[in-house]
Amino acid sequence: MRAAVVGGGPAGLMTALLLARRGVAREVVVWERDREENAGFGVILPPEATELLRRAAPHLADEFAEHVVRWQTTTVEREGDSWTTSATPDLAAIARATLNRLLWQECASAGVILRERVAPRLSALATSYDLVVCADGAGSLADQAGFEVSLEQVGPRYAWLGLDDAVDGLTFLTRPVADGLFMAHAYPYSATASTFLLEGPRAIDPDDIRALFGVRVSTGTGDDTYQWRTFRERTVRPWALGNIVVVGDAAHTTHYSIGHGTYLAFADAEALVDAVAGADTAAGALRDYEALRRPVVEQAQGLGRASAEWFTRAVDELDRPLSRFAASLLTRGGRLVRAHEP
Ligand SMILES: Cc1cc2nc3c(=O)[nH]c(=O)nc-3n(C[C@H](O)[C@H](O)[C@H](O)COP(=O)(O)OP(=O)(O)OC[C@H]3O[C@@H](n4cnc5c(N)ncnc54)[C@H](O)[C@@H]3O)c2cc1C
């Protein structure tokens, strides 16, 4: 089989790696238009992501372990007061650019052909390759290829920012203002850097952020940096048309506040390659892939919506005692078990 993969993010690189390493495809080509894109700083990964990396390539998991940051505490800070718990989920964070670089190197050593440019049109790929994997993120080429796409805005406005400093564990910072609440989710992803994801009722600039939070944020260097956005939950039906299939953010997005997008992308890739490897027909394999993954993704999207909803109405929780506010935050949408409550 010859496989074409559009997009060299977590979904595309993991799919390509598994297709090549397991000998499912004799030729795998990845197109990535912008390897230097580094907006987004760090991402949080659950333990399942490390396990999946280990199944994909044990030494990749070892390298990953050298670059991740783990933390022992979660802190909620409000008006000069803070509440900390050590009953913290086992999460790891890594720079998005580092994760993609490790996967890229692994693909190169597995014999994947890596092309640093915009992919050809899907219609051209679909006639030249047996399998075409759209792993090109939330603005996928699949949107023009007959897939039915719906987008729903969820959660407050946000800006994805960074700090040139490692904060102490996962930290939520709240700053009430006259028209609502600004809230930052900060976590370290290296010894010297943190993600600073800021939500609020309106866009504010870095000087205002400094005045409000006392920190100097970095805005990244990509074209789309320092934009305030509203998260759009993406749903696609079906996940395969002919020999074209969608994976990762091209197939679905899940609100960032549950930190699952990258892991879901990895798990899609693994399920797709498992299905293709064991199938009699490509069409059957792609149906099996969707049947296996869609319920898992829908459940994660439900959690993401509940979490996003909590952050949208967080201002209404502010008059509760800090420990109750923190418990409500950490158990939002039933996400975390009672063991994480104070
Ligand atoms: C604010 C925010 C915070 C987040 N935080 C987390 C987190 O903490 N943990 C987590 O797991 N996830 C998080 N995510 C989600 C995570 O970033 C995505 O789910 C994940 O990157 C999806 O991987 P992907 O490979 O599907 O897509 P992407 O990472 O978007 O990769 C797609 C790639 O395709 C390339 N591409 C696109 N079109 C073309 C083309 N025509 N030709 C060639 N290349 C192309 C792009 O350059 C890009 O590199 C967050 C998302 C947001 C918005």
PDBQT file of the ligand as one rigid body, heavy atoms in Angstrom, charges set to zero:
ROOT
HETATM    1  C1  LIG A 401      -5.590  26.940  23.093  1.00  0.00    +0.000 C 
HETATM    2  C2  LIG A 401      -5.350  25.489  22.887  1.00  0.00    +0.000 A 
HETATM    3  C3  LIG A 401      -4.728  24.751  23.892  1.00  0.00    +0.000 A 
HETATM    4  C4  LIG A 401      -4.512  23.377  23.714  1.00  0.00    +0.000 A 
HETATM    5  N1  LIG A 401      -3.932  22.681  24.717  1.00  0.00    +0.000 NA
HETATM    6  C5  LIG A 401      -3.792  21.350  24.588  1.00  0.00    +0.000 A 
HETATM    7  C6  LIG A 401      -3.236  20.580  25.641  1.00  0.00    +0.000 A 
HETATM    8  O1  LIG A 401      -2.861  21.097  26.695  1.00  0.00    +0.000 OA
HETATM    9  N2  LIG A 401      -3.130  19.245  25.456  1.00  0.00    +0.000 N 
HETATM   10  C7  LIG A 401      -3.535  18.629  24.288  1.00  0.00    +0.000 A 
HETATM   11  O2  LIG A 401      -3.414  17.411  24.163  1.00  0.00    +0.000 OA
HETATM   12  N3  LIG A 401      -4.022  19.330  23.270  1.00  0.00    +0.000 NA
HETATM   13  C8  LIG A 401      -4.184  20.673  23.402  1.00  0.00    +0.000 A 
HETATM   14  N4  LIG A 401      -4.695  21.384  22.376  1.00  0.00    +0.000 N 
HETATM   15  C9  LIG A 401      -5.121  20.668  21.155  1.00  0.00    +0.000 C 
HETATM   16  C10 LIG A 401      -3.952  20.202  20.305  1.00  0.00    +0.000 C 
HETATM   17  O3  LIG A 401      -3.095  21.284  19.996  1.00  0.00    +0.000 OA
HETATM   18  C11 LIG A 401      -4.506  19.558  19.035  1.00  0.00    +0.000 C 
HETATM   19  O4  LIG A 401      -5.585  18.721  19.352  1.00  0.00    +0.000 OA
HETATM   20  C12 LIG A 401      -3.420  18.728  18.335  1.00  0.00    +0.000 C 
HETATM   21  O5  LIG A 401      -2.354  19.558  17.937  1.00  0.00    +0.000 OA
HETATM   22  C13 LIG A 401      -4.041  18.019  17.135  1.00  0.00    +0.000 C 
HETATM   23  O6  LIG A 401      -3.039  17.473  16.340  1.00  0.00    +0.000 OA
HETATM   24  P1  LIG A 401      -3.245  17.347  14.768  1.00  0.00    +0.000 P 
HETATM   25  O7  LIG A 401      -2.005  16.710  14.259  1.00  0.00    +0.000 OA
HETATM   26  O8  LIG A 401      -4.555  16.724  14.502  1.00  0.00    +0.000 OA
HETATM   27  O9  LIG A 401      -3.378  18.839  14.227  1.00  0.00    +0.000 OA
HETATM   28  P2  LIG A 401      -2.315  20.021  14.223  1.00  0.00    +0.000 P 
HETATM   29  O10 LIG A 401      -1.456  19.984  15.439  1.00  0.00    +0.000 OA
HETATM   30  O11 LIG A 401      -3.101  21.252  13.954  1.00  0.00    +0.000 OA
HETATM   31  O12 LIG A 401      -1.367  19.695  12.972  1.00  0.00    +0.000 OA
HETATM   32  C14 LIG A 401      -1.819  19.851  11.655  1.00  0.00    +0.000 C 
HETATM   33  C15 LIG A 401      -0.594  20.122  10.769  1.00  0.00    +0.000 C 
HETATM   34  O13 LIG A 401      -0.995  20.125   9.408  1.00  0.00    +0.000 OA
HETATM   35  C16 LIG A 401      -0.268  21.121   8.716  1.00  0.00    +0.000 C 
HETATM   36  N5  LIG A 401      -1.049  21.446   7.510  1.00  0.00    +0.000 N 
HETATM   37  C17 LIG A 401      -2.293  21.972   7.448  1.00  0.00    +0.000 A 
HETATM   38  N6  LIG A 401      -2.708  22.068   6.177  1.00  0.00    +0.000 NA
HETATM   39  C18 LIG A 401      -1.686  21.602   5.406  1.00  0.00    +0.000 A 
HETATM   40  C19 LIG A 401      -1.511  21.443   4.008  1.00  0.00    +0.000 A 
HETATM   41  N7  LIG A 401      -2.478  21.801   3.124  1.00  0.00    +0.000 N 
HETATM   42  N8  LIG A 401      -0.336  20.942   3.542  1.00  0.00    +0.000 NA
HETATM   43  C20 LIG A 401       0.637  20.580   4.417  1.00  0.00    +0.000 A 
HETATM   44  N9  LIG A 401       0.522  20.707   5.764  1.00  0.00    +0.000 NA
HETATM   45  C21 LIG A 401      -0.624  21.205   6.251  1.00  0.00    +0.000 A 
HETATM   46  C22 LIG A 401      -0.157  22.247   9.728  1.00  0.00    +0.000 C 
HETATM   47  O14 LIG A 401       0.946  23.108   9.452  1.00  0.00    +0.000 OA
HETATM   48  C23 LIG A 401       0.050  21.478  11.039  1.00  0.00    +0.000 C 
HETATM   49  O15 LIG A 401       1.412  21.273  11.355  1.00  0.00    +0.000 OA
HETATM   50  C24 LIG A 401      -4.906  22.739  22.510  1.00  0.00    +0.000 A 
HETATM   51  C25 LIG A 401      -5.510  23.481  21.495  1.00  0.00    +0.000 A 
HETATM   52  C26 LIG A 401      -5.743  24.848  21.681  1.00  0.00    +0.000 A 
HETATM   53  C27 LIG A 401      -6.405  25.636  20.588  1.00  0.00    +0.000 C 
ENDROOT
TORSDOF 0
